[in-house]
Amino acid sequence: MNLLVLLGLLALPVMAGLRLGGYFLWAGVYGGIVSALTYWAYAADKRRAQERAWRLPEARLHMLELLGGWPGAFLAQRRLRHKCSKGSYQAVFWLIVLVYQFAAFDSLQDWRFCRAALNRIEANSDGQG
């Protein structure tokens, strides 16, 4: 079930990535490496938690997710049962996933929403200058 959810979450980013043409392979390799690194970081943090040793800062785990490792984090949370019940952590994690989903969707719309936001910011800044 978790694998199906992950595949569903990867659908939009993969569709958006396919528009990159030849760069899609490199984006996939990068994403795979960062996801593997993120999974490893979760496993190390879980092990350290069990040993009552120094832990990785949550900000570091979130940075790895933001750099593209959120699929690895998703799998690690479910397989290792780590960081999956802490509400504040999950809120930030799902916000990162949502940002990736939005960026992928907006890229498929030729960046319509980002352009509209930038146009609004420019219009507001022109009126205040």
CORCOR-V527572 format. One record per backbone hydrogen bond with DSSP energy under -1.0 kcal/mol. NH is the residue of the N-H (numbers start at 1). CO is the residue of the C=O. E is the energy in kcal/mol with one decimal. If there is no record, write none. Layout:
nh co e
NH CO E
NH CO E
This chain:
nh co e
5 1 -2.2
6 2 -2.5
7 3 -2.6
8 4 -2.2
9 5 -2.4
10 6 -1.8
14 10 -2.5
15 11 -2.6
16 12 -2.8
17 13 -2.6
18 14 -2.2
19 16 -1.0
20 17 -2.2
21 18 -1.3
23 20 -1.4
24 21 -1.8
27 23 -2.5
28 24 -2.5
29 25 -2.4
30 26 -2.6
31 27 -2.7
32 28 -2.4
33 29 -2.4
34 30 -2.7
35 31 -2.3
36 32 -2.3
37 33 -2.5
38 34 -2.3
39 35 -2.6
40 36 -2.4
41 37 -2.3
42 38 -2.4
43 39 -2.5
44 40 -2.7
45 41 -2.5
46 42 -2.7
47 43 -2.4
48 44 -2.4
49 45 -2.3
50 46 -2.2
51 47 -1.8
53 48 -2.9
61 57 -1.5
62 58 -2.7
63 59 -2.1
64 60 -2.1
65 61 -2.0
66 62 -2.8
67 63 -2.1
68 65 -1.5
69 64 -2.3
70 65 -1.1
73 69 -2.2
74 70 -2.7
75 71 -2.1
76 72 -2.5
77 73 -2.8
78 74 -1.5
79 75 -3.1
80 76 -2.5
90 86 -2.5
91 87 -2.2
92 88 -1.5
93 89 -2.5
94 90 -2.9
95 91 -1.6
96 92 -2.1
97 93 -2.1
98 94 -2.4
99 95 -2.2
100 96 -2.0
101 97 -2.3
102 98 -2.9
103 99 -2.8
104 100 -2.3
105 101 -2.6
106 102 -3.3
107 103 -2.2
108 104 -1.7
110 107 -1.4
111 106 -3.0
115 111 -2.5
116 112 -2.1
117 113 -2.2
118 114 -2.5
119 115 -2.7
120 116 -2.1
121 117 -2.3
122 118 -2.7
123 119 -2.5
124 120 -2.3
125 121 -2.4
126 122 -2.2
127 123 -1.3
